């Protein structure tokens, strides 16, 4: 996702991968996902200029694209990525990197909605994603918030985003961060799609209360035609028809 968090997320995912590697020795697996999945990516300015036609021709069907962070940063490549992905036939969604210790959830949700995170029923626009992960800046792993404080912040964000767009935001997170920083909070999974981050051959244990994953980021070192260097690779847990249904809220 966002570059400042890269090293922390890699360390976390590497630890989880050790466990997954041991488990993989016990059971054979053909690959990181079952057949009924749809391939996608997530990108930010760190991928540079992207040839979205090549990306789509390579079989990528959806992309989450970094839009905002906190209340003052908009990814400089967002506008071009968002439009060009759409024009290439890629189902796209915006994502917001959360900074819970610098402003209210409602403030950041409003900033996202006003800077790329709006929604329309056009078969190619997903509800935006809230990126919740280890703090890459000063302030502690959980941004200095108590579990109650984090729950309140997240709920404030989700409520405001829904009031602005009419959609339930996707939540991107790791199981360990979510369980530690929200105190294994289960309430959001009744409505909000889970985008689980786990760089391994399976999604592993999900956050407390999550019945299933909707999106799974399974590697940070993927490669795709049309993009120079590494890119995060993802799966949607279903076929393209169901992904379009999510996009259209049907």
Beta strands, then each sheet from edge to edge (+ up, - down):
strand 1: 38-43
strand 2: 62-69
strand 3: 73-74
strand 4: 91-97
strand 5: 129-131
strand 6: 170-173
strand 7: 194-197
strand 8: 215-222
strand 9: 231-236
sheet 1: 3+ 2- 1- 9+ 8- 7- 6- 5- 4-
end
